[in-house]
Amino acid sequence: MKHAKRLQSLMLGALFLAAGLPSWAGDVVNNSEGGPAVLELNLQPPVTKIAEQIYDLHTLLMVICMVIFVAVFGVMFYSIIKHRKSLGHKPATFHESTAVEIAWTIVPFVIVIGMALPATKTVVAMKDTANADITIKATGMQWKWSYDYLKGEGEGISFLSALSTPREQVGSPGVLPTSPRGDNYLLEVDNEVVVPVNKKIRIVLTANDVIHAWSVPSFGVKQDAIPGFVRDTWFKAEKIGTYRGQCAELCGKEHAFMPIVVKVVSDDNYKIWVDGKKKEMAANADDPNKVWTIDELKQRGEKVYSANCATCHQATGKGVPGTIPALDGSKVVAGTKADQLHLVLNGKNGMPPWKAALSDTEIAAVITYTRNNWSNKSKENIVQPAEILAARK
């Protein structure tokens, strides 16, 4: 009776929970373009030679393991059933067998060598980043990626790539999402990495705060990005399309919100993208000597804050108690602007440095925004881009 009542309570709780879910919670989930598929049991379809080799190795090793499993357990159960005591069998009295010792030494050795040879060939190929057509630097930060095209067509292009899935789809602790989740939920970004098809792309990796990892399953690529170290990997996509991955290293509370999206295009379309991106960068470049009004800086700063700071410090500026400090009422924000400027540029503890990721105008705008928003009323309430430029020297 006691257990029956408990089961009844659990069932009622489940019904109430289901009743409180949004109407779209039971909608059909579709495959993600270039990402995971619904009920996918195997690796994602490979689009590079390395990924194909990894796929084949995976299949080969699974077959070898299955053969060993069937052989070992087959002999074991056969022996148990056919030589059981109830049939009158008696245990053998020999102590050891030289033939058996030799067999179970040689056979595993041959199996290991048979698996190691093709695996070693693939691992060596994965490390060969020489003669790349394009080199891209990817810098991991909490919780987005910064990309700089260092060599090859597109050299000089740089941008930040952050999660573009609306927060209404994600929800928050204790609050259910209020919007239907798309097919690429948590696997979509505002700025995709664009590369040409059939070109060798070298990815140089580092991080400016904690360890991250750049991983795109369809490319057969997974490489850690470690603060203070430079590592590299490469891929050569043979099929036009969009391919998705994620940070594969536990890097903090927003680890799940750090996707990677690579768009592989034709040579002609890549040239069009490069020209357009360079024009966009030139149009967005601000003169650091321009003097802005406080309203202009606050308006610009709100956009910068929403895109880069609200994830940790929250849109309300309240932060996360015990983990991330609040900006609303902060002594740093209310203090001298020089202290806040130094903190934003260079970072501290869990906060990453923003001097490489944001322009002088963006940093000046976001500092001005925080010093004049919520309950903050700082005396030194405006910061100009020229001050940021001077502080970098």
ABEGO torsion letter per residue (X at the ends): XAAAAAAAAAAAAAAAAAAABBAAAABBBBBBBGBBBBGBABBBBBABAAAAAAAAAAAAAAAAAAAAAAAAAAAAAAAAAAABAAAGBBBBABABBAAAAAAAAAAAAAAAAAAAAAAAAAAAAAABABGBABBBBBBBBOBBBBBBBABEBGBGBBBBBBBABBAAAAEBBGBBBABBBBAABGABBABBBBBBBGBBBBBBBBBAABBBBBBBAAAGBBBBBBBGBBBBBBBBBABBEBBBBBBABBAEAAAAABBBBBBBBBAAAAAAAAAAAAAAAAAABBBAABBBBAAAAAAAAAAAAAAAAAAAAEAAGAEBBGABBBABGBAAAABBAAAAAAAAAAEBEABBBAAAABBAAAAAAAAAAAAABEABBBABABBBAAAAAAAAX
